[in-house]
Amino acid sequence: MKARIGFVSNSSSSSFCIIGVDGGKFIKQLIKAEGKDYEYNEKKDEYKDSLDYGTDEGRVVTFYGSDNEPSYAGINIESFGEDITIKEMKNQFMKKVKKQLKIDIPLEKIKLHTGECSSG
């Protein structure tokens, strides 16, 4: 199976199509490995890191979600090129995360995710 690249979106949302993980311990591990902090700082009345338009780019993965709570972490399928299968993308994601972030994510936990993140 080949992936079709491209989305149409309006200004109040960001659409995504990624190879990555959703929720749970792997999101937490990726947040930590990327050096991100989505906790609210009451003294400064701000978040250290935020999900602008529902996304926040790390060195290796991008986080997707709303209200500064990432629900997904992955790599945009456009970065893999056009002549590649979903299985090959999953393998590349797994190897890249292991090599660059030292996180071993089982292949069965890596999926194709599509969705939309609110910008506000």
N, CA, C and O atoms as a MOPAC input file, in Angstrom:
PM7 MOZYME 1SCF
protein

 N      0.84200 1    -1.17900 1     0.00000 1
 C      0.00000 1     0.00000 1     0.00000 1
 C      0.88800 1     1.24400 1     0.00000 1
 O      1.87200 1     1.31600 1     0.73600 1
 N      0.53300 1     2.20800 1    -0.82300 1
 C      1.25600 1     3.47000 1    -0.85400 1
 C      0.39800 1     4.55400 1    -0.23400 1
 O     -0.83000 1     4.48300 1    -0.27700 1
 N      1.04100 1     5.55900 1     0.34400 1
 C      0.32800 1     6.64500 1     1.01200 1
 C      0.15800 1     7.82200 1     0.06500 1
 O      1.07100 1     8.17300 1    -0.68300 1
 N     -1.01000 1     8.41900 1     0.11000 1
 C     -1.25500 1     9.63800 1    -0.64700 1
 C     -0.85000 1    10.80400 1     0.24400 1
 O     -1.21200 1    10.83400 1     1.42000 1
 N     -0.11300 1    11.75600 1    -0.29000 1
 C      0.41800 1    12.87200 1     0.47200 1
 C     -0.45700 1    14.10000 1     0.26700 1
 O     -0.87800 1    14.38600 1    -0.85400 1
 N     -0.73800 1    14.84000 1     1.36300 1
 C     -1.40200 1    16.12500 1     1.24400 1
 C     -2.72000 1    16.20600 1     1.97900 1
 O     -3.45100 1    15.22000 1     2.07100 1
 N     -3.02400 1    17.37700 1     2.49900 1
 C     -4.24600 1    17.65400 1     3.23100 1
 C     -4.75200 1    19.04200 1     2.89100 1
 O     -3.99400 1    19.91000 1     2.45800 1
 N     -6.02600 1    19.23400 1     3.09100 1
 C     -6.61700 1    20.56600 1     3.00200 1
 C     -7.08100 1    20.91500 1     4.40200 1
 O     -7.72400 1    20.10200 1     5.06600 1
 N     -6.76200 1    22.10600 1     4.85200 1
 C     -7.09700 1    22.49400 1     6.22000 1
 C     -7.48600 1    23.95800 1     6.25100 1
 O     -7.07700 1    24.73700 1     5.39000 1
 N     -8.28500 1    24.33300 1     7.25400 1
 C     -8.57400 1    25.74900 1     7.41700 1
 C     -7.68100 1    26.31300 1     8.50900 1
 O     -6.89800 1    25.57300 1     9.10400 1
 N     -7.78000 1    27.59800 1     8.78500 1
 C     -6.85700 1    28.24800 1     9.70000 1
 C     -7.08700 1    27.90000 1    11.16100 1
 O     -6.23700 1    28.21000 1    11.99500 1
 N     -8.19900 1    27.27100 1    11.49900 1
 C     -8.46500 1    26.97300 1    12.90100 1
 C     -8.03100 1    25.56500 1    13.30600 1
 O     -8.26300 1    25.14500 1    14.44000 1
 N     -7.40400 1    24.83700 1    12.38500 1
 C     -6.97200 1    23.49600 1    12.72400 1
 C     -5.76200 1    23.09600 1    11.89900 1
 O     -5.43700 1    23.71800 1    10.88800 1
 N     -5.10600 1    22.04300 1    12.36000 1
 C     -3.98400 1    21.45400 1    11.63800 1
 C     -4.25800 1    19.97100 1    11.45800 1
 O     -4.47400 1    19.25100 1    12.43200 1
 N     -4.25000 1    19.52100 1    10.22600 1
 C     -4.44700 1    18.10200 1     9.94400 1
 C     -3.09500 1    17.40300 1     9.94200 1
 O     -2.07200 1    18.01300 1     9.63200 1
 N     -3.09900 1    16.12100 1    10.29100 1
 C     -1.84800 1    15.39000 1    10.27900 1
 C     -2.05600 1    13.96600 1     9.80800 1
 O     -3.13900 1    13.39600 1     9.93800 1
 N     -0.99200 1    13.40700 1     9.25700 1
 C     -0.92700 1    12.00800 1     8.85300 1
 C      0.49200 1    11.57300 1     9.20600 1
 O      1.45200 1    11.95000 1     8.53400 1
 N      0.61300 1    10.78200 1    10.26000 1
 C      1.92600 1    10.43800 1    10.79700 1
 C      2.08100 1     8.93600 1    10.98800 1
 O      1.10500 1     8.18800 1    11.04600 1
 N      3.31300 1     8.53000 1    11.08100 1
 C      3.66900 1     7.20300 1    11.56600 1
 C      4.19400 1     7.44200 1    12.96900 1
 O      5.15100 1     8.19400 1    13.15400 1
 N      3.57400 1     6.80500 1    13.97000 1
 C      4.01200 1     7.02900 1    15.33600 1
 C      3.18100 1     6.27500 1    16.34600 1
 O      2.61300 1     5.22300 1    16.05100 1
 N      3.11900 1     6.83200 1    17.55000 1
 C      2.43000 1     6.19000 1    18.67100 1
 C      1.36500 1     7.12100 1    19.23500 1
 O      1.38300 1     8.33300 1    19.01600 1
 N      0.43800 1     6.51200 1    19.96700 1
 C     -0.59500 1     7.31600 1    20.61800 1
 C     -0.63000 1     6.98800 1    22.10500 1
 O     -0.47400 1     5.83600 1    22.51100 1
 N     -0.83800 1     8.02300 1    22.89900 1
 C     -1.02200 1     7.88100 1    24.33700 1
 C     -0.01500 1     7.00600 1    25.05800 1
 O      0.92200 1     6.48200 1    24.45500 1
 N     -0.22200 1     6.85600 1    26.35300 1
 C      0.52600 1     5.92100 1    27.17000 1
 C      1.98100 1     6.22800 1    27.42100 1
 O      2.44800 1     7.35700 1    27.27200 1
 N      2.68500 1     5.16800 1    27.81300 1
 C      4.05600 1     5.33000 1    28.28300 1
 C      5.01900 1     5.78500 1    27.19100 1
 O      5.99300 1     6.47400 1    27.49400 1
 N      4.78000 1     5.42200 1    25.93300 1
 C      5.71300 1     5.81200 1    24.89200 1
 C      5.65800 1     7.31800 1    24.62400 1
 O      6.68600 1     7.92700 1    24.32800 1
 N      4.47900 1     7.92100 1    24.72500 1
 C      4.37800 1     9.37800 1    24.59000 1
 C      5.19600 1    10.03000 1    25.70400 1
 O      5.96600 1    10.95700 1    25.45200 1
 N      5.03000 1     9.55200 1    26.92100 1
 C      5.77400 1    10.12000 1    28.06000 1
 C      7.27400 1     9.96700 1    27.87300 1
 O      8.03300 1    10.89200 1    28.16400 1
 N      7.70800 1     8.81000 1    27.39200 1
 C      9.13600 1     8.60300 1    27.14800 1
 C      9.65700 1     9.53000 1    26.05100 1
 O     10.75500 1    10.07400 1    26.16200 1
 N      8.86800 1     9.70800 1    24.99500 1
 C      9.28900 1    10.59100 1    23.90400 1
 C      9.34200 1    12.04900 1    24.36000 1
 O     10.25700 1    12.78500 1    23.99000 1
 N      8.36300 1    12.46500 1    25.16100 1
 C      8.36500 1    13.84000 1    25.69900 1
 C      9.63800 1    14.07100 1    26.49600 1
 O     10.31400 1    15.08400 1    26.31900 1
 N      9.96000 1    13.13800 1    27.36700 1
 C     11.16400 1    13.26700 1    28.20100 1
 C     12.43100 1    13.26700 1    27.34800 1
 O     13.31300 1    14.10300 1    27.54600 1
 N     12.52400 1    12.33000 1    26.39700 1
 C     13.70900 1    12.22000 1    25.54600 1
 C     13.91400 1    13.46000 1    24.68200 1
 O     15.05000 1    13.83500 1    24.39000 1
 N     12.81700 1    14.09800 1    24.27400 1
 C     12.89900 1    15.31100 1    23.46200 1
 C     13.11800 1    16.55800 1    24.32500 1
 O     13.29500 1    17.65400 1    23.79200 1
 N     13.10800 1    16.39800 1    25.64800 1
 C     13.34000 1    17.53300 1    26.53800 1
 C     12.17000 1    18.49300 1    26.60000 1
 O     12.36200 1    19.68600 1    26.83500 1
 N     10.97300 1    17.99800 1    26.39500 1
 C      9.77500 1    18.84100 1    26.41000 1
 C      9.13600 1    18.84600 1    27.79000 1
 O      9.30900 1    17.91200 1    28.57300 1
 N      8.40000 1    19.90500 1    28.07300 1
 C      7.69600 1    20.04400 1    29.35200 1
 C      6.37300 1    20.74100 1    29.07800 1
 O      6.34200 1    21.93700 1    28.78800 1
 N      5.27900 1    19.99000 1    29.17000 1
 C      3.95600 1    20.54700 1    28.88600 1
 C      3.18700 1    20.89200 1    30.15200 1
 O      1.97200 1    21.08700 1    30.11200 1
 N      3.89000 1    20.96700 1    31.27200 1
 C      3.24800 1    21.32200 1    32.53700 1
 C      3.01600 1    22.83000 1    32.61600 1
 O      3.79800 1    23.62000 1    32.08800 1
 N      1.94800 1    23.20600 1    33.27200 1
 C      1.59800 1    24.60900 1    33.45000 1
 C      2.38800 1    25.18800 1    34.62400 1
 O      2.44400 1    24.57800 1    35.69200 1
 N      2.99900 1    26.36100 1    34.43300 1
 C      3.74100 1    27.05000 1    35.48200 1
 C      2.87100 1    28.18400 1    36.01600 1
 O      2.71800 1    29.21300 1    35.35800 1
 N      2.29800 1    27.99800 1    37.21200 1
 C      1.37800 1    28.99900 1    37.77200 1
 C      2.05700 1    30.33400 1    38.02400 1
 O      1.46100 1    31.38300 1    37.78000 1
 N      3.29300 1    30.31600 1    38.50700 1
 C      4.00800 1    31.56500 1    38.78900 1
 C      4.17700 1    32.42200 1    37.54100 1
 O      4.00600 1    33.64000 1    37.58300 1
 N      4.51700 1    31.77000 1    36.42600 1
 C      4.71900 1    32.50200 1    35.17100 1
 C      3.44300 1    32.60300 1    34.34200 1
 O      3.40800 1    33.31500 1    33.33900 1
 N      2.37700 1    31.88000 1    34.76400 1
 C      1.10300 1    31.85400 1    34.05700 1
 C      1.29500 1    31.45900 1    32.58400 1
 O      0.75200 1    32.08200 1    31.67200 1
 N      2.09500 1    30.39100 1    32.39200 1
 C      2.36200 1    29.92700 1    31.03000 1
 C      2.83900 1    28.47500 1    31.05200 1
 O      3.15600 1    27.91200 1    32.10000 1
 N      2.87700 1    27.90100 1    29.86900 1
 C      3.43500 1    26.57200 1    29.69300 1
 C      4.86600 1    26.72900 1    29.20500 1
 O      5.16100 1    27.62600 1    28.41400 1
 N      5.76400 1    25.85300 1    29.67700 1
 C      7.14600 1    25.90800 1    29.19600 1
 C      7.17700 1    25.63100 1    27.69800 1
 O      7.76000 1    26.39400 1    26.92800 1
 N      6.54400 1    24.53700 1    27.29500 1
 C      6.40300 1    24.19300 1    25.88000 1
 C      4.91400 1    24.15600 1    25.57500 1
 O      4.10800 1    23.83600 1    26.44900 1
 N      4.54700 1    24.47700 1    24.35600 1
 C      3.12400 1    24.47800 1    24.03600 1
 C      2.87500 1    23.83400 1    22.67400 1
 O      3.77300 1    23.70900 1    21.84100 1
 N      1.64000 1    23.44000 1    22.48700 1
 C      1.20900 1    22.83800 1    21.22900 1
 C      0.54800 1    23.92400 1    20.38200 1
 O     -0.67800 1    24.02900 1    20.34700 1
 N      1.36400 1    24.73300 1    19.69900 1
 C      0.83100 1    25.76600 1    18.81700 1
 C      0.14400 1    25.09600 1    17.63400 1
 O      0.73100 1    24.24600 1    16.96500 1
 N     -1.08300 1    25.47900 1    17.38400 1
 C     -1.89800 1    24.86200 1    16.33400 1
 C     -1.94700 1    23.35000 1    16.50700 1
 O     -2.06100 1    22.60700 1    15.53300 1
 N     -1.85900 1    22.90300 1    17.75300 1
 C     -1.98600 1    21.49200 1    18.05300 1
 C     -0.73000 1    20.67400 1    17.83100 1
 O     -0.75900 1    19.45300 1    17.98600 1
 N      0.38400 1    21.32100 1    17.46800 1
 C      1.61900 1    20.57900 1    17.21900 1
 C      2.81400 1    21.23200 1    17.90200 1
 O      2.81200 1    22.43300 1    18.17500 1
 N      3.82300 1    20.43100 1    18.17000 1
 C      5.09000 1    20.92600 1    18.70600 1
 C      6.19000 1    20.01300 1    18.19200 1
 O      6.20200 1    18.81400 1    18.47400 1
 N      7.11300 1    20.59200 1    17.43500 1
 C      8.17000 1    19.81800 1    16.80300 1
 C      9.33000 1    19.57800 1    17.75800 1
 O      9.81400 1    20.49900 1    18.41600 1
 N      9.76300 1    18.33900 1    17.82000 1
 C     10.96600 1    17.98900 1    18.55500 1
 C     12.10900 1    17.76500 1    17.58100 1
 O     11.97300 1    18.02800 1    16.38600 1
 N     13.22600 1    17.28300 1    18.08300 1
 C     14.37100 1    16.99300 1    17.20900 1
 C     14.06500 1    15.82300 1    16.27900 1
 O     14.47100 1    15.82600 1    15.11700 1
 N     13.34400 1    14.82000 1    16.79300 1
 C     13.07600 1    13.60100 1    16.02500 1
 C     11.59100 1    13.45200 1    15.70300 1
 O     11.23100 1    13.15300 1    14.56500 1
 N     10.74200 1    13.65700 1    16.68300 1
 C      9.30000 1    13.48600 1    16.48100 1
 C      8.56100 1    14.80300 1    16.68500 1
 O      9.07600 1    15.74600 1    17.28600 1
 N      7.33700 1    14.83400 1    16.16700 1
 C      6.44600 1    15.96700 1    16.39400 1
 C      5.31100 1    15.46600 1    17.27200 1
 O      4.83100 1    14.34500 1    17.10400 1
 N      4.88500 1    16.31000 1    18.21700 1
 C      3.79700 1    15.97700 1    19.12600 1
 C      2.51000 1    16.63100 1    18.62600 1
 O      2.52900 1    17.75800 1    18.13200 1
 N      1.39900 1    15.91800 1    18.75800 1
 C      0.10200 1    16.38800 1    18.29200 1
 C     -0.90900 1    16.22600 1    19.41100 1
 O     -0.88200 1    15.23500 1    20.14000 1
 N     -1.80000 1    17.19700 1    19.55000 1
 C     -2.83700 1    17.11100 1    20.56600 1
 C     -3.53400 1    18.44000 1    20.73200 1
 O     -3.57600 1    19.25500 1    19.81000 1
 N     -4.08700 1    18.65500 1    21.92300 1
 C     -4.74600 1    19.92200 1    22.22100 1
 C     -4.57000 1    20.24600 1    23.68900 1
 O     -4.31200 1    19.35600 1    24.49900 1
 N     -4.70600 1    21.50600 1    24.03300 1
 C     -4.58500 1    21.96500 1    25.41700 1
 C     -3.29100 1    21.49600 1    26.06800 1
 O     -3.28400 1    21.11800 1    27.23900 1
 N     -2.20500 1    21.52000 1    25.31700 1
 C     -0.88500 1    21.13700 1    25.82000 1
 C     -0.83100 1    19.74000 1    26.40500 1
 O     -0.09700 1    19.48500 1    27.36000 1
 N     -1.60100 1    18.84700 1    25.83500 1
 C     -1.55100 1    17.43600 1    26.20700 1
 C     -1.38000 1    16.61600 1    24.94100 1
 O     -2.36500 1    16.28400 1    24.28100 1
 N     -0.14500 1    16.28600 1    24.59300 1
 C      0.06200 1    15.50300 1    23.37100 1
 C     -0.65700 1    14.16000 1    23.43000 1
 O     -0.55100 1    13.42700 1    24.41200 1
 N     -1.37800 1    13.85700 1    22.37800 1
 C     -2.05700 1    12.56800 1    22.25000 1
 C     -1.31000 1    11.63400 1    21.30800 1
 O     -1.44700 1    10.41300 1    21.38800 1
 N     -0.51900 1    12.22000 1    20.41700 1
 C      0.22000 1    11.46300 1    19.42400 1
 C      1.64000 1    12.00800 1    19.31300 1
 O      1.89200 1    13.18300 1    19.57500 1
 N      2.55700 1    11.13500 1    18.92100 1
 C      3.92700 1    11.54700 1    18.61200 1
 C      4.37000 1    10.73400 1    17.41200 1
 O      4.20900 1     9.51400 1    17.38300 1
 N      4.92900 1    11.41400 1    16.42200 1
 C      5.33700 1    10.67600 1    15.24500 1
 C      6.06600 1    11.53200 1    14.23900 1
 O      6.45000 1    12.67000 1    14.51100 1
 N      6.24500 1    10.95500 1    13.07200 1
 C      6.91800 1    11.61400 1    11.96300 1
 C      5.92200 1    11.72100 1    10.82000 1
 O      5.27700 1    10.73900 1    10.45200 1
 N      5.80100 1    12.91600 1    10.26400 1
 C      4.90100 1    13.17400 1     9.15000 1
 C      5.25500 1    12.25800 1     7.98600 1
 O      6.42800 1    12.11900 1     7.63700 1
 N      4.26000 1    11.64200 1     7.39200 1
 C      4.54200 1    10.68200 1     6.31900 1
 C      5.19700 1    11.33400 1     5.10700 1
 O      5.85800 1    10.64300 1     4.33200 1
 N      5.03300 1    12.64000 1     4.92000 1
 C      5.66000 1    13.31400 1     3.78800 1
 C      7.17900 1    13.22500 1     3.84700 1
 O      7.84000 1    13.25500 1     2.80900 1
 N      7.73900 1    13.11500 1     5.04900 1
 C      9.19400 1    13.05900 1     5.18300 1
 C      9.78500 1    11.71900 1     4.73400 1
 O     11.00100 1    11.60500 1     4.58200 1
 N      8.94600 1    10.70900 1     4.52000 1
 C      9.42800 1     9.40200 1     4.08900 1
 C      9.55100 1     9.29200 1     2.57200 1
 O     10.19200 1     8.36700 1     2.07300 1
 N      8.95100 1    10.21400 1     1.83800 1
 C      8.94800 1    10.12100 1     0.37700 1
 C      7.69800 1     9.40600 1    -0.10400 1
 O      6.86400 1     8.99500 1     0.70200 1
 N      7.56700 1     9.25800 1    -1.40900 1
 C      6.33000 1     8.72800 1    -1.97300 1
 C      6.35000 1     7.23300 1    -2.26500 1
 O      5.29300 1     6.60300 1    -2.22000 1
 N      7.48000 1     6.64600 1    -2.55700 1
 C      7.52700 1     5.23700 1    -2.94700 1
 C      7.95600 1     4.36200 1    -1.77700 1
 O      9.01900 1     3.74100 1    -1.80400 1
 N      7.10800 1     4.32200 1    -0.74400 1
 C      7.42600 1     3.55300 1     0.45300 1
 C      6.12200 1     3.01000 1     1.04700 1
 O      5.08900 1     3.67900 1     1.02300 1
 N      6.18800 1     1.81200 1     1.56900 1
 C      5.00100 1     1.21700 1     2.16600 1
 C      4.85900 1     1.65900 1     3.62500 1
 O      5.80300 1     2.16900 1     4.22900 1
 N      3.67200 1     1.45300 1     4.17100 1
 C      3.42300 1     1.76300 1     5.58700 1
 C      4.36000 1     0.93200 1     6.46200 1
 O      4.92000 1     1.44000 1     7.43400 1
 N      4.52600 1    -0.32500 1     6.12200 1
 C      5.41400 1    -1.21000 1     6.89700 1
 C      6.84300 1    -0.67400 1     6.91400 1
 O      7.49400 1    -0.67800 1     7.95900 1
 N      7.33000 1    -0.21700 1     5.77400 1
 C      8.68400 1     0.34800 1     5.70800 1
 C      8.78800 1     1.62700 1     6.53700 1
 O      9.80400 1     1.86200 1     7.19100 1
 N      7.73400 1     2.45700 1     6.51200 1
 C      7.73400 1     3.67700 1     7.32700 1
 C      7.79700 1     3.33800 1     8.81200 1
 O      8.53500 1     3.97100 1     9.56700 1
 N      7.02400 1     2.34000 1     9.22700 1
 C      7.03000 1     1.91600 1    10.62900 1
 C      8.42900 1     1.46600 1    11.05300 1
 O      8.90900 1     1.83500 1    12.12400 1
 N      9.07400 1     0.67100 1    10.21000 1
 C     10.42800 1     0.20200 1    10.50600 1
 C     11.41600 1     1.36600 1    10.60400 1
 O     12.26100 1     1.39000 1    11.49900 1
 N     11.31400 1     2.31600 1     9.69700 1
 C     12.20600 1     3.47500 1     9.73300 1
 C     11.97100 1     4.29900 1    11.00100 1
 O     12.92600 1     4.74600 1    11.63600 1
 N     10.69400 1     4.50100 1    11.37400 1
 C     10.37000 1     5.23300 1    12.60000 1
 C     10.99100 1     4.53200 1    13.80600 1
 O     11.64300 1     5.16500 1    14.63600 1
 N     10.78100 1     3.21900 1    13.89400 1
 C     11.28700 1     2.43400 1    15.02100 1
 C     12.81800 1     2.56900 1    15.13100 1
 O     13.34500 1     2.79100 1    16.22100 1
 N     13.51200 1     2.43800 1    14.01800 1
 C     14.97600 1     2.51900 1    14.01400 1
 C     15.46600 1     3.92800 1    14.37000 1
 O     16.43300 1     4.07900 1    15.11600 1
 N     14.81200 1     4.93700 1    13.84600 1
 C     15.22800 1     6.32000 1    14.10600 1
 C     15.04800 1     6.68700 1    15.58100 1
 O     15.92900 1     7.30200 1    16.18100 1
 N     13.91800 1     6.31200 1    16.15700 1
 C     13.64600 1     6.61400 1    17.56600 1
 C     14.63100 1     5.86200 1    18.46700 1
 O     15.10400 1     6.39800 1    19.46900 1
 N     14.92700 1     4.62900 1    18.10000 1
 C     15.87500 1     3.84400 1    18.90300 1
 C     17.27700 1     4.43600 1    18.81400 1
 O     17.96700 1     4.55600 1    19.82600 1
 N     17.69500 1     4.80300 1    17.62100 1
 C     19.04900 1     5.32500 1    17.42000 1
 C     19.22300 1     6.72500 1    18.02300 1
 O     20.20700 1     6.98700 1    18.71500 1
 N     18.27800 1     7.61200 1    17.76300 1
 C     18.46200 1     9.01200 1    18.16300 1
 C     17.93400 1     9.34900 1    19.55000 1
 O     18.46200 1    10.24500 1    20.20900 1
 N     16.89500 1     8.64000 1    20.00500 1
 C     16.31600 1     8.95200 1    21.31400 1
 C     16.49800 1     7.82700 1    22.33300 1
 O     16.11800 1     7.96500 1    23.49600 1
 N     17.08400 1     6.71100 1    21.88400 1
 C     17.35300 1     5.56600 1    22.77000 1
 C     16.07600 1     4.97200 1    23.37900 1
 O     16.07800 1     4.52300 1    24.52500 1
 N     14.99100 1     4.97400 1    22.60200 1
 C     13.72700 1     4.39700 1    23.04800 1
 C     13.37600 1     3.24600 1    22.11600 1
 O     13.31800 1     3.41100 1    20.89800 1
 N     13.14400 1     2.08800 1    22.70300 1
 C     12.82600 1     0.88900 1    21.93800 1
 C     11.31200 1     0.69800 1    21.92600 1
 O     10.73000 1     0.22000 1    22.90000 1
 N     10.68600 1     1.07300 1    20.82100 1
 C      9.23200 1     0.93700 1    20.68700 1
 C      8.94400 1    -0.29000 1    19.82600 1
 O      9.42700 1    -0.38000 1    18.69800 1
 N      8.16000 1    -1.23700 1    20.34900 1
 C      7.83000 1    -2.42900 1    19.55400 1
 C      7.07200 1    -2.04600 1    18.27400 1
 O      6.24300 1    -1.13600 1    18.27700 1
 N      7.36600 1    -2.74300 1    17.21200 1
 C      6.76200 1    -2.45900 1    15.91100 1
 C      5.23400 1    -2.47500 1    15.96900 1
 O      4.58700 1    -1.67700 1    15.29000 1
 N      4.65300 1    -3.36100 1    16.76100 1
 C      3.18800 1    -3.45900 1    16.82500 1
 C      2.54300 1    -2.24300 1    17.49300 1
 O      1.33200 1    -2.05500 1    17.37400 1
 N      3.31600 1    -1.42000 1    18.18700 1
 C      2.78700 1    -0.19900 1    18.82700 1
 C      2.84600 1     1.01000 1    17.89000 1
 O      2.28100 1     2.06000 1    18.19200 1
 N      3.52100 1     0.86100 1    16.77200 1
 C      3.68700 1     1.95700 1    15.81700 1
 C      2.61000 1     1.82500 1    14.75200 1
 O      2.44700 1     0.76900 1    14.14200 1
 N      1.87400 1     2.91800 1    14.53700 1
 C      0.74100 1     2.86800 1    13.61700 1
 C      0.68300 1     4.12600 1    12.75000 1
 O      1.36500 1     5.11700 1    13.01200 1
 N     -0.13500 1     4.05800 1    11.73000 1
 C     -0.46500 1     5.21600 1    10.91600 1
 C     -1.59000 1     5.94300 1    11.64100 1
 O     -2.62900 1     5.34800 1    11.92800 1
 N     -1.39200 1     7.21200 1    11.93500 1
 C     -2.40500 1     8.01800 1    12.61900 1
 C     -2.76000 1     9.21100 1    11.74100 1
 O     -1.88600 1     9.86900 1    11.17600 1
 N     -4.04200 1     9.47400 1    11.63900 1
 C     -4.50100 1    10.66700 1    10.93600 1
 C     -5.45800 1    11.40200 1    11.86300 1
 O     -6.13100 1    10.78900 1    12.69200 1
 N     -5.51000 1    12.70600 1    11.71500 1
 C     -6.41400 1    13.46000 1    12.55800 1
 C     -6.28100 1    14.95000 1    12.33800 1
 O     -5.66700 1    15.42000 1    11.38000 1
 N     -6.87400 1    15.66200 1    13.25400 1
 C     -6.88700 1    17.12300 1    13.19500 1
 C     -6.69000 1    17.66100 1    14.60900 1
 O     -7.28500 1    17.16200 1    15.56400 1
 N     -5.85100 1    18.68000 1    14.72900 1
 C     -5.60400 1    19.31800 1    16.01400 1
 C     -6.16400 1    20.72800 1    15.97600 1
 O     -6.00500 1    21.44300 1    14.98700 1
 N     -6.80500 1    21.11300 1    17.03500 1
 C     -7.37500 1    22.46000 1    17.14100 1
 C     -6.27400 1    23.45800 1    17.44900 1
 O     -5.32200 1    23.14800 1    18.16400 1
 N     -6.41300 1    24.65800 1    16.90200 1
 C     -5.42200 1    25.69300 1    17.17200 1
 C     -5.76100 1    26.48800 1    18.41600 1
 O     -5.00700 1    27.39000 1    18.78000 1
 N     -6.81900 1    26.20200 1    19.05500 1
 C     -7.11000 1    26.98600 1    20.23200 1
 C     -8.07400 1    26.37800 1    21.07400 1
 O     -8.42200 1    26.93400 1    22.11600 1

